[in-house]
């Protein structure tokens, strides 16, 4: 915590030039656990200047040199995974088991996958016509990450920047600075040159906008809301930056009557509620074939009522609080909206779970008999709320699934392999999970339509941070 009130700029922990403070709270207790400074234009300029200076040499490093630094980073990350887990338990209310097994593990898993991707990438290759194509770092990158998966998103942006020879300025969510501070300490300990990685805190309208508009930044990578993604794109347009975005979703989960209904519906409900429903690719629309609809409702209700809500400090597979009062109030308003729209409340509902009077805990909630045009079926709630929509046949299921402005992920539950392939090919989403298959480190992640552009992870996740130069030699 000793560095929490400082920024990491040019390889040093420095006092911010701004004096605007922001309280960091624990959403499970509502108690203040720290305080940060929200930066301003002066802090942005200092961080960008450090990154620009460092790029002169770091941008010329070889792939083996960067791989050596990434291996050192892997060693340091492994040594501090428990620190990362405990930080996310406190700052965002992630239950400690989830914080260890998924939230903090992402810092290691994504790094291992990027190391393998970099080893497999040819930085220079001869084309069929005899010309030479080489990949080079794009330059200084501005990285903005959210509060819901703090280290997952930091890793997916910072690691490919460092791997490709870019330098960067990270602005994590001001709500989750503890894990970002630890990650900066990890990078410092790994021995990256001063200025290659820089960390400043701040809000979107001030620091986020300043990064997006800065003439010395060549690329912005953002994960968060659609509203903020649009603002960043507009701010970046005047300097023609590359912009990659990972935004929201309302992911459909198609349940056909030939699947293992008990298993797949139960697991689908659980998947929606993981991280208290605060995941951009959560399967929040359960679209169920009419022929098994009534039975699926019984299974879903039982699965939802079996989900425990409790103290993030306790081990186990319960869910924790929403990350702050703003999100709690939004989830409550969306549950009320579902009631007002005439959906059937199958489980959960308004208010806190019994016995939890302090902290931003919400009830795991399911609405049945939902029509896809309802707002609760179209808008991202970002809480433990699932809507269930019936469909008649395969064509109807696909139509409902694609009837959304988003396209980050989709899910298909079926016992027919040919159907799984056929349906997946028609779903407008960046990932399709079949019969409960998980996301795996090393696969590209990103969406269609208003879920963003670009991909994070795998070779595409490296390529977003690279320019292509072609050398034309005489015959």
C-alpha positions as CSV (number, residue, x, y, z in Angstrom):
1,X,0.0,0.0,0.0
2,X,3.0,2.3,0.3
3,X,2.9,3.2,-3.4
4,X,-0.9,3.6,-3.6
5,X,-0.8,7.4,-3.5
6,X,1.9,7.5,-6.2
7,X,2.2,7.1,-9.9
8,X,4.8,4.9,-11.6
9,X,6.4,7.0,-14.3
10,X,9.8,6.6,-15.9
11,X,10.7,3.7,-13.7
12,X,10.1,5.5,-10.5
13,X,7.2,5.9,-8.0
14,X,6.5,9.6,-8.1
15,X,4.1,12.1,-6.4
16,X,1.3,13.1,-8.8
17,X,1.1,16.7,-9.9
18,X,-2.7,16.6,-9.4
19,X,-4.0,16.9,-5.8
20,X,-7.6,15.5,-6.5
21,X,-8.1,12.5,-4.3
22,X,-10.4,9.5,-4.5
23,X,-11.4,7.0,-1.8
24,X,-11.0,3.3,-2.4
25,X,-13.7,1.2,-0.7
26,X,-14.4,-2.5,0.0
27,X,-17.8,-3.3,-1.5
28,X,-18.4,-6.1,1.0
29,X,-18.0,-3.8,4.0
30,X,-18.5,-0.3,2.5
31,X,-15.4,0.8,4.4
32,X,-12.6,2.9,3.0
33,X,-9.4,0.8,2.5
34,X,-7.2,3.4,0.8
35,X,-7.0,6.6,-1.2
36,X,-5.5,7.4,-4.6
37,X,-4.9,10.6,-6.5
38,X,-6.7,11.2,-9.8
39,X,-4.3,12.5,-12.3
40,X,-4.7,15.4,-14.7
41,X,-3.2,16.6,-18.0
42,X,0.2,17.3,-16.4
43,X,0.4,13.7,-15.2
44,X,-0.6,12.3,-18.5
45,X,2.0,14.5,-20.3
46,X,4.7,13.3,-17.9
47,X,3.8,9.6,-18.4
48,X,3.6,9.9,-22.2
49,X,6.9,11.7,-22.3
50,X,8.5,8.9,-20.4
51,X,7.0,6.3,-22.7
52,X,8.1,8.3,-25.8
53,X,11.7,8.5,-24.5
54,X,11.8,4.8,-23.7
55,X,10.5,3.8,-27.1
56,X,13.6,5.0,-28.8
57,X,15.6,2.1,-27.5
58,X,12.9,-0.4,-26.4
59,X,11.3,-0.3,-29.8
60,X,14.6,-1.6,-31.3
61,X,14.9,-4.6,-28.9
62,X,15.0,-8.1,-30.4
63,X,12.4,-10.8,-29.9
64,X,14.8,-12.9,-27.8
65,X,15.5,-9.9,-25.5
66,X,11.8,-9.3,-25.0
67,X,11.2,-12.9,-24.4
68,X,13.8,-12.9,-21.6
69,X,12.0,-10.0,-20.0
70,X,8.7,-11.7,-20.2
71,X,10.1,-14.8,-18.6
72,X,11.3,-12.6,-15.7
73,X,7.9,-11.1,-15.6
74,X,6.4,-14.6,-15.3
75,X,8.6,-15.5,-12.4
76,X,7.6,-12.3,-10.6
77,X,3.9,-12.7,-11.3
78,X,3.9,-16.2,-10.0
79,X,5.5,-15.0,-6.8
80,X,2.8,-12.4,-6.1
81,X,-0.4,-14.1,-7.3
82,X,-1.7,-14.3,-3.7
83,X,-1.1,-10.5,-3.3
84,X,-3.1,-9.9,-6.5
85,X,-5.9,-12.2,-5.3
86,X,-6.2,-10.5,-1.9
87,X,-6.1,-7.1,-3.6
88,X,-9.1,-8.0,-5.9
89,X,-11.0,-9.5,-3.0
90,X,-10.7,-6.2,-1.2
91,X,-11.2,-3.7,-4.0
92,X,-13.9,-5.4,-6.0
93,X,-15.4,-8.0,-3.7
94,X,-14.3,-11.0,-5.7
95,X,-14.6,-14.1,-3.5
96,X,-11.1,-15.3,-2.6
97,X,-11.4,-18.7,-4.3
98,X,-12.5,-17.0,-7.6
99,X,-9.8,-14.3,-7.0
100,X,-7.1,-16.9,-6.8
101,X,-8.4,-19.4,-9.4
102,X,-9.5,-17.0,-12.1
103,X,-8.8,-13.3,-11.4
104,X,-5.2,-13.6,-10.3
105,X,-4.5,-16.7,-12.4
106,X,-5.2,-14.6,-15.5
107,X,-2.0,-12.7,-14.9
108,X,0.0,-16.0,-15.2
109,X,-2.2,-17.7,-17.8
110,X,-2.2,-14.9,-20.3
111,X,1.5,-14.3,-19.9
112,X,2.3,-17.9,-20.6
113,X,0.1,-17.9,-23.7
114,X,1.6,-14.6,-25.0
115,X,5.1,-16.0,-24.6
116,X,4.2,-19.0,-26.7
117,X,2.5,-16.7,-29.3
118,X,5.6,-14.5,-29.5
119,X,7.9,-17.5,-29.9
120,X,5.7,-18.7,-32.8
121,X,5.5,-15.3,-34.6
122,X,7.9,-14.6,-37.5
123,X,8.9,-10.9,-37.2
124,X,10.3,-11.0,-40.7
125,X,9.2,-13.1,-43.7
126,X,9.8,-13.1,-47.5
127,X,6.6,-12.9,-49.5
128,X,5.9,-14.9,-52.7
129,X,6.8,-11.9,-54.8
130,X,10.2,-11.6,-53.2
131,X,9.4,-8.6,-51.0
132,X,10.2,-8.7,-47.3
133,X,7.5,-8.1,-44.7
134,X,8.4,-7.3,-41.2
135,X,6.4,-6.5,-38.1
136,X,7.4,-3.5,-35.9
137,X,5.9,-2.1,-32.7
138,X,3.2,0.5,-33.3
139,X,4.7,2.9,-30.7
140,X,3.4,4.4,-27.5
141,X,0.1,2.8,-26.4
142,X,-2.6,4.2,-24.0
143,X,-4.3,1.4,-22.1
144,X,-7.5,1.8,-20.2
145,X,-8.8,-1.2,-18.2
146,X,-12.0,-1.9,-16.2
147,X,-12.8,-2.9,-12.6
148,X,-14.6,-6.2,-13.2
149,X,-11.6,-8.3,-14.3
150,X,-8.7,-6.0,-13.3
151,X,-5.7,-8.2,-13.8
152,X,-7.2,-10.2,-16.7
153,X,-7.6,-7.0,-18.7
154,X,-4.3,-5.4,-17.6
155,X,-2.5,-8.6,-18.8
156,X,-4.4,-8.7,-22.1
157,X,-3.2,-5.1,-22.9
158,X,0.1,-4.6,-21.1
159,X,1.7,-7.9,-22.0
160,X,1.3,-7.7,-25.8
161,X,2.5,-4.1,-25.7
162,X,5.7,-5.2,-23.9
163,X,6.0,-8.3,-26.0
164,X,6.0,-6.4,-29.3
165,X,8.4,-3.6,-28.3
166,X,5.8,-1.0,-27.6
167,X,5.9,1.3,-24.5
168,X,2.7,2.2,-22.7
169,X,0.7,4.2,-20.2
170,X,-1.9,2.3,-18.2
171,X,-4.9,3.9,-16.7
172,X,-6.7,1.2,-14.6
173,X,-10.1,1.8,-13.2
174,X,-9.9,4.2,-10.3
175,X,-12.1,1.7,-8.4
176,X,-9.5,-1.1,-8.5
177,X,-6.1,0.5,-8.0
178,X,-4.6,-2.0,-5.6
179,X,-4.1,-4.8,-8.1
180,X,-2.8,-2.3,-10.7
181,X,-0.3,-1.0,-8.2
182,X,0.9,-4.5,-7.4
183,X,1.2,-5.3,-11.1
184,X,3.4,-2.2,-11.6
185,X,5.6,-3.4,-8.8
186,X,5.8,-6.8,-10.5
187,X,6.9,-5.1,-13.8
188,X,9.5,-3.0,-11.9
189,X,10.9,-6.1,-10.2
190,X,11.1,-8.0,-13.6
191,X,13.6,-5.4,-14.8
192,X,11.9,-3.6,-17.7
193,X,13.7,-0.4,-18.7
194,X,12.5,2.8,-17.2
195,X,9.5,4.4,-19.1
196,X,8.5,1.2,-20.9
197,X,5.6,0.8,-18.6
198,X,3.9,3.7,-16.8
199,X,0.9,3.8,-14.4
200,X,-1.4,6.7,-13.6
201,X,-4.8,6.8,-12.0
202,X,-7.6,9.0,-13.1
203,X,-11.2,9.2,-14.3
204,X,-12.3,8.8,-17.9
205,X,-13.3,12.4,-18.7
206,X,-9.9,13.7,-17.5
207,X,-7.1,11.1,-17.9
208,X,-8.9,8.8,-20.3
209,X,-9.7,11.7,-22.7
210,X,-6.2,13.2,-22.4
211,X,-4.6,9.9,-23.4
212,X,-7.0,9.4,-26.3
213,X,-6.3,12.9,-27.6
214,X,-2.6,12.9,-27.0
215,X,-0.6,13.4,-30.2
216,X,2.3,11.3,-29.0
217,X,0.2,8.1,-28.5
218,X,-0.2,5.9,-31.5
219,X,-2.8,3.4,-30.2
220,X,-5.6,3.3,-27.6
221,X,-6.8,0.0,-26.2
222,X,-10.0,0.2,-24.1
223,X,-12.2,-2.3,-22.2
224,X,-15.5,-1.0,-20.7
225,X,-18.8,0.5,-21.6
226,X,-20.1,1.3,-25.0
227,X,-20.6,4.9,-24.1
228,X,-16.9,5.3,-23.1
229,X,-15.7,3.3,-26.1
230,X,-17.5,5.7,-28.4
231,X,-16.0,8.7,-26.6
232,X,-12.5,7.3,-26.8
233,X,-12.9,6.6,-30.6
234,X,-14.1,10.2,-31.2
235,X,-11.3,11.6,-29.1
236,X,-8.7,9.5,-30.9
237,X,-10.0,10.4,-34.4
238,X,-8.2,13.8,-34.7
239,X,-4.8,12.1,-34.4
240,X,-5.8,9.0,-36.4
241,X,-4.9,6.6,-33.7
242,X,-5.5,2.9,-33.9
243,X,-8.3,2.1,-31.4
244,X,-9.1,-1.4,-30.2
245,X,-12.2,-1.9,-28.1
246,X,-13.7,-4.6,-26.0
247,X,-17.2,-3.5,-24.9
248,X,-20.4,-4.9,-23.7
249,X,-22.7,-7.8,-24.6
250,X,-26.0,-9.5,-24.0
251,X,-24.8,-13.0,-24.8
252,X,-27.3,-15.6,-25.9
253,X,-27.2,-19.1,-24.6
254,X,-29.2,-21.5,-26.9
255,X,-30.6,-24.6,-25.2
256,X,-32.0,-27.3,-27.5
257,X,-34.1,-30.1,-26.3
258,X,-31.5,-32.8,-27.3
259,X,-28.9,-31.6,-24.8
260,X,-28.3,-32.9,-21.3
261,X,-30.9,-30.5,-19.9
262,X,-30.2,-31.0,-16.2
263,X,-26.5,-30.5,-16.5
264,X,-26.5,-27.7,-19.2
265,X,-29.2,-25.6,-17.7
266,X,-27.7,-25.8,-14.2
267,X,-24.2,-24.9,-15.5
268,X,-25.7,-22.1,-17.6
269,X,-27.3,-20.5,-14.6
270,X,-24.0,-20.8,-12.6
271,X,-22.0,-19.4,-15.5
272,X,-24.3,-16.3,-15.7
273,X,-23.7,-15.6,-12.0
274,X,-19.9,-16.1,-11.8
275,X,-18.2,-12.9,-10.7
276,X,-21.7,-11.7,-9.5
277,X,-22.7,-11.4,-13.1
278,X,-20.1,-8.7,-13.8
279,X,-18.5,-10.3,-16.9
280,X,-18.9,-8.8,-20.3
281,X,-19.3,-12.2,-22.0
282,X,-21.7,-13.7,-19.3
283,X,-24.5,-15.8,-20.9
284,X,-27.3,-13.6,-19.7
285,X,-30.0,-14.6,-22.2
286,X,-31.0,-18.2,-21.8
287,X,-32.9,-19.0,-25.0
288,X,-34.7,-22.3,-24.5
289,X,-36.6,-24.5,-27.0
290,X,-40.3,-24.5,-26.3
291,X,-40.5,-28.3,-26.1
292,X,-38.3,-28.4,-23.0
293,X,-39.1,-24.9,-21.7
294,X,-41.2,-25.8,-18.6
295,X,-38.7,-28.4,-17.5
296,X,-35.8,-26.0,-18.0
297,X,-37.6,-23.4,-15.8
298,X,-37.7,-25.9,-12.9
299,X,-34.0,-26.7,-13.3
300,X,-33.0,-23.1,-13.6
301,X,-35.0,-22.0,-10.5
302,X,-33.4,-24.8,-8.4
303,X,-29.9,-23.9,-9.7
304,X,-30.4,-20.2,-8.9
305,X,-31.7,-20.8,-5.4
306,X,-28.7,-23.0,-4.7
307,X,-26.3,-20.2,-5.4
308,X,-24.9,-18.8,-2.2
309,X,-24.0,-15.1,-1.6
310,X,-21.5,-14.2,1.1
311,X,-18.3,-12.8,2.4
312,X,-15.5,-12.6,-0.2
313,X,-13.0,-13.4,2.5
314,X,-14.4,-16.9,2.9
315,X,-13.2,-19.6,0.6
316,X,-15.8,-21.4,-1.6
317,X,-17.8,-21.0,-4.8
318,X,-20.3,-18.4,-3.5
319,X,-20.7,-15.0,-5.2
320,X,-19.8,-11.7,-3.6
321,X,-21.1,-8.2,-3.8
322,X,-21.5,-5.9,-6.7
323,X,-18.6,-3.6,-6.9
324,X,-20.2,-0.4,-5.6
325,X,-23.4,1.4,-4.8
326,X,-23.8,2.8,-8.3
327,X,-23.9,-0.7,-9.8
328,X,-26.1,-2.0,-7.0
329,X,-28.6,0.7,-7.7
330,X,-28.5,0.0,-11.4
331,X,-29.1,-3.7,-10.9
332,X,-32.0,-3.0,-8.6
333,X,-33.5,-0.6,-11.1
334,X,-33.2,-3.2,-13.9
335,X,-34.9,-5.9,-11.7
336,X,-37.8,-3.4,-11.1
337,X,-37.9,-2.8,-14.8
338,X,-38.3,-6.5,-15.5
339,X,-41.2,-6.6,-13.1
340,X,-42.7,-3.5,-14.8
341,X,-42.3,-5.1,-18.2
342,X,-44.3,-8.0,-17.2
343,X,-41.7,-10.7,-17.1
344,X,-42.2,-13.6,-14.6
345,X,-39.9,-13.5,-11.6
346,X,-38.7,-17.0,-11.3
347,X,-36.1,-16.5,-8.5
348,X,-34.5,-13.7,-6.5
349,X,-35.8,-10.2,-6.9
350,X,-35.3,-6.8,-5.3
351,X,-33.2,-6.1,-2.3
352,X,-30.3,-7.7,-0.5
353,X,-30.2,-11.4,0.4
354,X,-31.3,-12.3,3.9
355,X,-28.8,-11.5,6.6
356,X,-26.6,-9.2,4.4
357,X,-27.5,-5.7,5.4
358,X,-24.1,-4.2,4.8
359,X,-22.3,-4.3,1.5
360,X,-23.6,-4.2,-2.1
361,X,-24.9,-7.7,-2.2
362,X,-27.8,-8.5,-4.7
363,X,-30.0,-11.6,-5.0
364,X,-29.3,-14.0,-7.8
365,X,-32.3,-13.4,-10.0
366,X,-34.1,-15.0,-12.9
367,X,-36.8,-13.7,-15.1
368,X,-38.8,-16.2,-17.2
369,X,-41.3,-15.6,-20.1
370,X,-39.2,-12.7,-21.4
371,X,-39.6,-11.3,-24.9
372,X,-36.5,-10.4,-26.7
373,X,-37.7,-6.8,-27.3
374,X,-37.9,-6.2,-23.5
375,X,-35.2,-3.9,-22.2
376,X,-34.0,-6.5,-19.7
377,X,-33.3,-8.7,-22.8
378,X,-31.5,-6.0,-24.7
379,X,-29.6,-4.0,-22.2
380,X,-26.5,-5.2,-20.3
381,X,-27.5,-5.4,-16.6
382,X,-24.0,-6.4,-15.3
383,X,-25.3,-8.2,-12.3
384,X,-26.6,-11.6,-11.2
385,X,-29.7,-11.4,-13.4
386,X,-30.6,-14.0,-16.0
387,X,-33.5,-13.7,-18.5
388,X,-35.1,-16.8,-20.1
389,X,-36.7,-16.6,-23.5
390,X,-38.5,-19.4,-25.3
391,X,-38.0,-20.3,-29.0
392,X,-39.8,-22.6,-31.4
393,X,-37.2,-24.0,-33.8
394,X,-33.6,-23.6,-34.9
395,X,-34.2,-20.6,-37.2
396,X,-36.1,-18.8,-34.4
397,X,-33.3,-19.5,-31.9
398,X,-30.7,-18.0,-34.3
399,X,-32.9,-15.0,-35.0
400,X,-33.4,-14.2,-31.3
401,X,-29.7,-14.7,-30.6
402,X,-28.6,-12.3,-33.3
403,X,-31.3,-9.7,-32.4
404,X,-29.0,-7.6,-30.3
405,X,-26.6,-4.7,-31.0
406,X,-23.8,-6.8,-29.4
407,X,-21.8,-9.8,-30.5
408,X,-19.1,-10.7,-28.0
409,X,-20.0,-14.3,-27.1
410,X,-22.7,-16.9,-27.6
411,X,-23.3,-20.3,-26.2
412,X,-24.9,-23.5,-27.7
413,X,-26.2,-26.5,-25.7
414,X,-27.1,-29.5,-28.0
415,X,-26.4,-33.2,-28.3
416,X,-26.2,-32.9,-32.1
417,X,-22.6,-32.1,-33.2
418,X,-23.8,-31.1,-36.7
419,X,-26.4,-28.8,-35.3
420,X,-23.7,-27.2,-33.0
421,X,-21.5,-26.5,-36.1
422,X,-24.5,-25.3,-38.2
423,X,-25.8,-22.9,-35.5
424,X,-22.4,-21.6,-34.5
425,X,-21.7,-20.6,-38.1
426,X,-24.8,-18.4,-38.1
427,X,-24.3,-16.7,-34.8
428,X,-22.8,-13.2,-35.0
429,X,-20.4,-13.4,-32.1
430,X,-16.7,-13.4,-31.6
431,X,-16.8,-16.7,-29.6
432,X,-19.2,-19.6,-29.4
433,X,-19.0,-21.9,-26.4
434,X,-20.5,-25.4,-27.1
435,X,-21.9,-27.5,-24.3
436,X,-20.1,-25.6,-21.5
437,X,-16.7,-25.4,-23.1
438,X,-14.6,-22.7,-21.3
439,X,-12.5,-19.9,-22.6
440,X,-8.8,-20.9,-22.7
441,X,-5.7,-18.8,-22.5
442,X,-4.1,-18.2,-25.9
443,X,-7.4,-17.9,-27.9
444,X,-8.3,-14.5,-29.4
445,X,-11.1,-12.7,-27.6
446,X,-13.3,-9.9,-29.0
447,X,-16.6,-9.2,-30.5
448,X,-18.8,-8.3,-33.5
449,X,-20.9,-5.2,-33.9
450,X,-21.1,-2.9,-30.8
451,X,-19.1,-5.3,-28.7
452,X,-16.0,-3.7,-30.1
453,X,-13.2,-4.3,-32.6
454,X,-9.8,-6.0,-32.5
455,X,-8.9,-9.1,-30.6
456,X,-7.1,-9.7,-27.3
457,X,-5.0,-12.9,-26.8
458,X,-3.2,-15.2,-29.2
459,X,-1.4,-14.0,-32.3
460,X,-4.1,-11.5,-33.2
461,X,-3.6,-10.0,-29.7
462,X,0.1,-9.3,-30.7
463,X,-0.7,-8.1,-34.2
464,X,-3.0,-5.3,-32.9
465,X,0.1,-3.7,-31.4
466,X,2.2,-4.0,-34.5
467,X,2.7,-2.2,-37.8
468,X,3.7,-4.0,-41.0
469,X,6.5,-2.6,-43.1
470,X,7.4,-4.0,-46.5
471,X,10.9,-3.8,-47.9
472,X,11.0,-3.7,-51.7
473,X,14.4,-4.9,-53.0
474,X,15.6,-4.7,-56.7
475,X,15.4,-7.9,-58.7
